[in-house]
Structures are given as structure tokens and as C-alpha cells.
């Protein structure tokens, strides 16, 4: 490309609880770390919607905060002229839009930007893909078809959108939406901090909500721990967990879980590396995910993944994972016992998978290769024969 390409990342939603731009950025680690990782190849800036206008620079990335008067989640039918103006002012070569739920914004950006500007939209699982029924397709505003490419953790996640005819003829890229910067803590130190002991120690990091299927988590642990007398487990959750009372009642009814499962609850982000490092196996019974932030963090600390057989988990864990069907408690328990057996996948193998596929430099390299091809293709198409 010659000079460094200019990339503008666009974030069309914001947390209204954030009292300042700085507080917002502190909580949006994927936004900031993606931008910083891509600086090895591009000049990156960010246009972020917020409740007031502001500008700040972090780690060489300029963040422009735009107030367009809309609710925190930009309505899917809004093109947000102030956002489009801010993006165009940066004269980008490539625009990276977070979320498929802003079709009108994507259309407005395409109309306002030069022909040679590439436009990529990244899936963040912000909505259930529209049903194939014609009335649902008509209700979804046009705009996504103007993008050059879409990124999903797994291509399988794009299929409902493709079947609904909403992505046009754009490319579909398989790129994990987020990495992690967790560093493993020495095991003895981690176990001293957390108080966890056992062989193996199983860790669950999942809110107590229906989509995470906590009932199956309880059933898997109940069966697996009964078969592994030395094993112990811990369950961490942050945020809204409406099924907590039900889970506690189920655990109390099981003599095995009442004795050997610690219902930890919320843990500060700064302490998570110790909890991951104190464990040996990571368990998830999630029914659907955009990617799997907790899974990625667990693998950063070398935990063997025992997870549901869903496309994003396959894309993340690869050959390191032990998979079982969604809702399959017996199969999940069997996989968990196998993961805890001597000679199972070791931490070094999982860490190697993390470094080559899930660390931010690896994600940035994959993104660079894909975005270079997309930009060159669009530039070639705009040049006269």
C-alpha cells in the first residue's frame, strides 16, 4: 500500500452509565486493544458515539466522541450524519464498523465515502439474525449489502444472514472478534490467592442466564465430580444473573456439589488471571456465542477447554477442545472426566494455540492480510482500465 493505510473503527453504541469518555474506554477493552494491535500496520483512529463531544488519544490512537442525539444503541434505521461526517473527515482507506445491527449507518457511510474506501463490518452477536420470512427481510433496513466484507468468528455464524439475503455478495472472513492480554500466574501462587485445591480444578465463568444453560452446567459438574473424587470446581459470574437462586438451590440438593463446587460469584477483572491459573479445565455449557471471551481468557492461561459444540467455540479452541452437544449433560460429564485424566491435553499445547490464533498480534496479522486484499481489490476496481 505504500504509506500506512488509514483505518477508522466505528462504534455506534455506548454505555450510558459511563460518566466520561475515559471511563467508557476503560470498559471497552476490545475496542481499544483492536485499535492498538492494528497500529503495527495502519494509522488507526476511532469514531465513538457518546452523550457528548470529546476527543482523546491513547497509545497513539485518536478517539473522537460524537453526540448525534440518538439513544445509546443507534437505531438500525439511522444513518447518523454526525458519525458519517466524522469518519469522512479522517479520509480513511478502510472503515471497520462494529456490529451488523447498524445497516443504515453502513449504507450512509458507503454513500459518503470515496469509491476506493473499503468498508468492513464485524459481527459482535448484537442481534439474532432476521428470520427468512419475507416480512422480516422487509423490516430490516437496507445498507449491509454495501459493505465489502463481513467478519465472523466462524463462517457458520454468517449463514443465517446470507440466507436472508442481507449481506449481498460481500466476502465473509473468519476472524476471532477479540483476543486477551492475560498473563498466567504461577500455579502455586494462583492457588494460594484463590484458595482453590483439587485434581483437577474445573473453572466455570458464565453468567446465570438461560443462554449459558446453567442447569446443564450443574448436571455436568454433578456427574463428573462424582467420577473424580479429588476434583474441585469453582463458578464465577459477573453482571446480571437472574437464575442465581435456582442454581444455588440445585447445588444445595447435590451432596457432591454442595461439598466440592464453590459458587464464587463476581470477581474483579484484575483477579481473573489468578482464578484461571489456579484451574486445569475450563467448562462451558453455552448454547450460543458471538465468540467466547471467557474461553479465550482461559486458553491464555492454558486451561483445557471442555465446551459445547458450537461454531465459535470450534473456531477458537480448535484441536485443543473437547466438545459435546448443546444440552448434553452426560456427554459433557464424560468429556470433563477425559479432560481431567492423566495424559490429557497439557497447558503448553493450549498456550501454543492461544499464541498462534487468539493473542492480539495473531488477530492483527490475520486482519491485516484480509484487509490488505480487500483494499487492493476495491482500489483496482475504481481505477480506469
C-alpha positions as CSV (number, residue, x, y, z in Angstrom):
1,X,0.0,0.0,0.0
2,X,3.0,2.3,0.3
3,X,2.3,4.7,3.2
4,X,0.5,3.3,6.2
5,X,-3.2,2.8,5.4
6,X,-5.7,4.8,7.4
7,X,-8.2,2.7,9.3
8,X,-11.2,4.2,11.1
9,X,-13.0,2.0,13.6
10,X,-16.6,3.0,14.1
11,X,-18.5,2.1,17.3
12,X,-22.2,3.0,17.1
13,X,-23.3,2.1,20.6
14,X,-22.2,3.3,24.1
15,X,-22.9,2.6,27.7
16,X,-25.0,5.4,29.1
17,X,-23.7,4.6,32.6
18,X,-20.2,5.8,31.6
19,X,-19.6,9.2,33.1
20,X,-16.8,10.2,30.8
21,X,-15.1,9.2,27.6
22,X,-12.2,7.9,29.7
23,X,-14.5,5.6,31.7
24,X,-16.1,4.4,28.5
25,X,-12.7,3.4,27.0
26,X,-11.7,1.7,30.2
27,X,-14.6,-0.7,29.9
28,X,-14.3,-1.2,26.1
29,X,-11.1,-3.3,26.0
30,X,-11.9,-5.0,22.7
31,X,-12.3,-1.5,21.0
32,X,-9.0,-0.2,22.4
33,X,-6.9,-3.3,22.1
34,X,-8.0,-4.0,18.5
35,X,-7.0,-0.4,17.6
36,X,-3.7,-0.7,19.3
37,X,-2.9,-4.1,17.8
38,X,-3.6,-2.8,14.3
39,X,-1.1,0.1,14.7
40,X,1.7,-2.2,13.7
41,X,0.3,-2.0,10.2
42,X,-2.0,1.0,10.0
43,X,-2.7,4.5,11.3
44,X,-5.8,3.8,13.4
45,X,-8.4,6.2,14.7
46,X,-11.8,5.6,16.3
47,X,-15.2,7.4,15.9
48,X,-17.2,6.5,19.0
49,X,-20.8,7.6,19.7
50,X,-21.3,9.2,23.1
51,X,-23.5,11.5,25.1
52,X,-21.3,14.5,24.4
53,X,-18.5,15.5,22.0
54,X,-14.9,15.0,23.0
55,X,-11.5,13.8,21.8
56,X,-8.7,11.9,23.4
57,X,-5.6,10.0,22.5
58,X,-4.5,6.7,24.0
59,X,-1.4,4.7,23.0
60,X,-1.2,6.6,19.7
61,X,-4.9,6.1,18.8
62,X,-7.2,9.1,18.5
63,X,-10.7,8.6,19.8
64,X,-13.3,11.1,18.5
65,X,-16.6,11.1,20.5
66,X,-19.7,12.1,18.6
67,X,-23.0,13.2,20.1
68,X,-25.8,12.7,17.5
69,X,-28.8,12.9,19.8
70,X,-29.8,9.3,19.3
71,X,-30.2,6.7,22.1
72,X,-27.1,4.8,23.3
73,X,-27.8,2.0,20.8
74,X,-28.1,3.7,17.4
75,X,-31.4,2.8,15.8
76,X,-30.8,0.4,12.9
77,X,-32.7,2.8,10.6
78,X,-30.5,5.8,11.4
79,X,-27.5,6.8,9.2
80,X,-26.2,9.3,11.9
81,X,-25.0,12.1,9.8
82,X,-22.5,13.3,12.6
83,X,-20.9,9.9,12.7
84,X,-20.6,9.8,8.9
85,X,-19.1,13.3,8.9
86,X,-16.5,12.4,11.5
87,X,-15.5,9.3,9.6
88,X,-15.2,11.1,6.3
89,X,-13.1,13.8,7.8
90,X,-10.4,11.2,8.7
91,X,-10.1,10.3,5.0
92,X,-9.9,6.6,5.7
93,X,-8.7,3.9,3.3
94,X,-10.6,1.3,5.3
95,X,-13.6,1.7,7.6
96,X,-14.2,-1.0,10.2
97,X,-17.8,-0.9,11.6
98,X,-18.6,-2.9,14.8
99,X,-21.9,-4.7,14.6
100,X,-24.2,-5.9,11.9
101,X,-27.1,-4.2,13.6
102,X,-26.5,-0.8,12.1
103,X,-27.4,-1.3,8.4
104,X,-28.5,2.3,7.7
105,X,-25.2,3.6,9.0
106,X,-23.3,1.2,6.8
107,X,-25.3,2.5,3.8
108,X,-24.8,6.1,4.7
109,X,-21.0,5.6,5.1
110,X,-20.8,3.9,1.6
111,X,-22.7,6.9,0.1
112,X,-20.5,9.5,1.7
113,X,-17.0,7.9,1.3
114,X,-14.9,7.8,-1.9
115,X,-15.3,4.8,-4.1
116,X,-11.9,3.5,-3.2
117,X,-12.6,3.3,0.5
118,X,-13.1,-0.3,1.7
119,X,-15.9,-1.0,4.2
120,X,-15.8,-4.0,6.6
121,X,-18.4,-4.9,9.2
122,X,-17.6,-7.1,12.1
123,X,-20.2,-9.3,13.8
124,X,-20.5,-8.9,17.6
125,X,-23.6,-11.0,18.1
126,X,-25.7,-7.9,18.8
127,X,-28.9,-9.4,17.5
128,X,-30.5,-12.6,16.4
129,X,-30.2,-12.7,12.6
130,X,-33.5,-11.9,10.9
131,X,-35.8,-14.8,10.1
132,X,-36.1,-15.8,6.5
133,X,-39.7,-14.7,6.3
134,X,-40.2,-12.0,3.7
135,X,-41.8,-9.6,6.1
136,X,-38.8,-9.8,8.4
137,X,-36.5,-9.1,5.5
138,X,-38.6,-6.1,4.5
139,X,-38.5,-4.8,8.1
140,X,-34.7,-4.9,8.2
141,X,-33.3,-1.6,6.7
142,X,-31.1,-1.9,3.7
143,X,-27.4,-1.0,3.9
144,X,-25.3,-4.1,4.8
145,X,-25.1,-5.0,1.1
146,X,-22.8,-2.0,0.6
147,X,-20.0,-3.5,2.7
148,X,-17.0,-5.1,1.0
149,X,-16.7,-7.8,3.7
150,X,-18.0,-9.1,7.0
151,X,-16.1,-10.8,9.7
152,X,-17.4,-13.6,11.9
153,X,-15.6,-15.8,14.4
154,X,-16.9,-18.7,12.3
155,X,-18.3,-18.6,8.8
156,X,-21.2,-20.8,10.1
157,X,-22.4,-17.7,12.0
158,X,-22.9,-15.9,8.7
159,X,-25.2,-18.4,7.2
160,X,-28.5,-17.1,8.6
161,X,-27.6,-13.6,7.3
162,X,-26.6,-15.0,3.9
163,X,-29.8,-17.0,3.6
164,X,-31.8,-13.9,4.5
165,X,-30.1,-12.1,1.6
166,X,-28.8,-9.3,3.8
167,X,-25.1,-9.4,3.0
168,X,-25.1,-9.1,-0.7
169,X,-22.1,-10.5,-2.5
170,X,-19.6,-9.4,0.1
171,X,-16.8,-11.6,1.4
172,X,-17.1,-13.4,4.7
173,X,-14.0,-13.5,6.7
174,X,-13.3,-15.8,9.7
175,X,-11.5,-13.7,12.3
176,X,-11.9,-14.0,16.1
177,X,-13.6,-10.8,17.4
178,X,-11.3,-10.4,20.4
179,X,-8.1,-11.5,22.0
180,X,-6.8,-11.4,25.5
181,X,-3.8,-9.9,27.3
182,X,-4.0,-12.1,30.4
183,X,-0.7,-13.5,31.6
184,X,-0.7,-16.8,33.5
185,X,0.1,-16.7,37.2
186,X,2.4,-19.5,38.7
187,X,0.0,-22.2,39.8
188,X,1.1,-22.3,43.5
189,X,0.7,-18.6,43.8
190,X,-2.6,-18.7,42.0
191,X,-4.0,-21.4,44.3
192,X,-2.7,-19.5,47.3
193,X,-4.6,-16.4,46.2
194,X,-7.8,-18.2,45.3
195,X,-7.8,-20.9,47.9
196,X,-8.6,-23.5,45.2
197,X,-7.2,-27.0,45.5
198,X,-8.1,-30.2,43.7
199,X,-7.0,-32.6,40.9
200,X,-8.3,-31.4,38.6
201,X,-9.7,-28.0,39.3
202,X,-12.6,-27.1,37.0
203,X,-13.5,-23.5,36.3
204,X,-16.8,-22.1,35.0
205,X,-17.0,-18.4,34.1
206,X,-20.6,-17.7,33.0
207,X,-23.5,-15.6,34.0
208,X,-26.5,-17.4,35.4
209,X,-28.8,-16.7,32.4
210,X,-30.7,-19.0,30.1
211,X,-28.3,-18.7,27.2
212,X,-25.4,-20.0,29.3
213,X,-27.6,-23.0,30.3
214,X,-26.7,-23.2,34.0
215,X,-28.9,-26.2,34.5
216,X,-26.7,-28.2,32.2
217,X,-23.6,-26.8,33.9
218,X,-24.9,-28.1,37.3
219,X,-25.7,-31.5,35.8
220,X,-22.3,-31.9,34.1
221,X,-20.5,-31.0,37.3
222,X,-22.6,-33.2,39.4
223,X,-21.9,-36.3,37.2
224,X,-18.2,-35.5,36.5
225,X,-17.2,-34.6,40.1
226,X,-18.8,-37.8,41.3
227,X,-16.5,-39.7,39.0
228,X,-13.4,-37.7,40.0
229,X,-13.1,-37.9,43.9
230,X,-10.2,-35.5,44.0
231,X,-11.6,-32.9,41.7
232,X,-13.0,-29.5,42.8
233,X,-14.8,-26.8,40.8
234,X,-15.4,-23.0,41.0
235,X,-18.1,-20.9,39.3
236,X,-17.6,-17.2,38.6
237,X,-20.1,-14.8,37.2
238,X,-20.3,-11.1,36.8
239,X,-23.3,-9.0,35.7
240,X,-27.0,-9.8,35.7
241,X,-27.6,-13.4,36.8
242,X,-31.4,-13.9,37.2
243,X,-31.1,-17.7,37.7
244,X,-28.8,-17.5,40.7
245,X,-31.4,-18.6,43.2
246,X,-32.3,-21.6,41.1
247,X,-28.7,-22.6,40.7
248,X,-28.0,-22.3,44.4
249,X,-31.0,-24.5,45.1
250,X,-29.8,-27.2,42.6
251,X,-26.3,-27.2,44.1
252,X,-27.6,-27.4,47.6
253,X,-29.6,-30.6,46.7
254,X,-26.4,-32.4,45.5
255,X,-24.1,-33.7,48.2
256,X,-21.3,-33.8,45.7
257,X,-21.7,-30.2,44.6
258,X,-22.5,-28.8,48.0
259,X,-19.1,-30.0,49.2
260,X,-16.9,-29.6,46.1
261,X,-18.3,-26.7,44.0
262,X,-17.5,-23.1,45.1
263,X,-20.1,-20.6,43.9
264,X,-17.8,-17.7,43.8
265,X,-19.9,-15.1,42.1
266,X,-18.3,-11.8,40.9
267,X,-14.6,-11.4,40.7
268,X,-12.7,-8.2,39.8
269,X,-11.1,-8.3,36.3
270,X,-7.6,-7.8,37.9
271,X,-8.0,-11.1,39.8
272,X,-9.2,-13.3,36.9
273,X,-5.7,-14.4,35.8
274,X,-5.2,-15.9,39.3
275,X,-8.5,-17.8,39.1
276,X,-7.8,-19.1,35.6
277,X,-4.3,-20.1,36.5
278,X,-5.4,-22.0,39.6
279,X,-7.6,-24.2,37.4
280,X,-6.9,-27.1,35.0
281,X,-10.0,-27.3,32.9
282,X,-12.5,-24.7,31.6
283,X,-16.1,-25.8,31.3
284,X,-18.8,-24.0,29.2
285,X,-22.4,-25.2,28.5
286,X,-23.3,-22.1,26.5
287,X,-26.0,-22.6,23.8
288,X,-24.7,-19.8,21.5
289,X,-22.0,-17.2,21.4
290,X,-20.6,-14.4,19.3
291,X,-17.1,-15.7,20.1
292,X,-16.3,-16.6,23.7
293,X,-14.4,-14.1,25.8
294,X,-14.1,-16.3,28.9
295,X,-12.9,-19.2,26.7
296,X,-10.2,-17.1,25.1
297,X,-9.0,-15.9,28.5
298,X,-9.0,-19.4,29.9
299,X,-6.8,-20.6,27.0
300,X,-4.5,-17.6,27.6
301,X,-3.8,-19.3,30.9
302,X,-3.5,-22.8,29.5
303,X,-6.8,-24.4,30.6
304,X,-8.1,-27.3,28.6
305,X,-11.5,-26.3,27.1
306,X,-14.5,-28.6,27.6
307,X,-17.2,-26.8,25.7
308,X,-20.4,-27.1,23.7
309,X,-20.0,-28.0,20.0
310,X,-21.0,-24.6,18.6
311,X,-19.2,-22.9,15.7
312,X,-17.4,-20.1,17.5
313,X,-16.0,-22.5,20.2
314,X,-14.7,-24.7,17.4
315,X,-13.1,-21.8,15.7
316,X,-11.4,-20.6,19.0
317,X,-10.4,-23.9,20.7
318,X,-9.6,-25.9,17.5
319,X,-7.9,-29.2,18.2
320,X,-7.4,-28.3,21.9
321,X,-11.1,-28.5,22.7
322,X,-13.2,-31.4,23.9
323,X,-16.7,-30.9,22.5
324,X,-20.1,-32.2,23.4
325,X,-23.7,-31.4,22.1
326,X,-25.6,-28.4,23.5
327,X,-27.7,-29.6,26.5
328,X,-25.8,-32.9,26.6
329,X,-25.1,-33.3,30.3
330,X,-23.9,-36.9,30.1
331,X,-21.6,-36.3,27.1
332,X,-20.3,-33.1,28.8
333,X,-19.5,-35.0,32.0
334,X,-17.7,-37.7,30.0
335,X,-15.7,-35.0,28.2
336,X,-14.8,-33.4,31.5
337,X,-13.6,-36.6,33.0
338,X,-11.5,-37.3,30.0
339,X,-10.0,-33.8,30.2
340,X,-9.0,-34.3,33.8
341,X,-7.4,-37.7,33.2
342,X,-3.6,-38.1,33.2
343,X,-2.1,-37.5,29.8
344,X,-4.9,-35.2,28.6
345,X,-4.1,-32.1,26.6
346,X,-1.5,-30.1,28.5
347,X,-1.2,-26.4,29.3
348,X,1.7,-25.9,26.9
349,X,-0.4,-27.1,24.0
350,X,-3.3,-24.8,24.8
351,X,-1.0,-21.9,25.3
352,X,0.6,-22.5,21.9
353,X,-2.9,-22.5,20.3
354,X,-3.6,-19.2,22.1
355,X,-0.4,-17.5,20.9
356,X,-0.8,-18.6,17.3
357,X,-4.6,-17.9,16.9
358,X,-6.0,-15.9,19.8
359,X,-3.4,-13.4,21.0
360,X,-3.8,-9.8,19.7
361,X,-0.7,-9.9,17.5
362,X,-2.1,-13.1,15.8
363,X,-5.6,-11.5,15.3
364,X,-4.0,-8.3,13.9
365,X,-1.9,-10.3,11.4
366,X,-4.9,-12.2,10.2
367,X,-6.9,-9.0,9.9
368,X,-4.0,-7.2,8.1
369,X,-3.8,-10.0,5.4
370,X,-7.6,-9.9,4.8
371,X,-7.9,-6.1,4.8
372,X,-5.0,-5.6,2.5
373,X,-6.6,-7.9,-0.1
374,X,-10.0,-6.1,0.3
375,X,-8.5,-2.7,0.0
376,X,-6.4,-3.6,-3.1
377,X,-9.4,-5.2,-4.7
378,X,-11.5,-2.1,-4.2
379,X,-8.7,0.2,-5.4
380,X,-8.3,-1.9,-8.5
381,X,-12.0,-1.8,-9.3
382,X,-12.1,2.0,-9.0
383,X,-9.1,2.6,-11.4
384,X,-9.9,3.0,-15.1
385,X,-8.9,0.2,-17.4
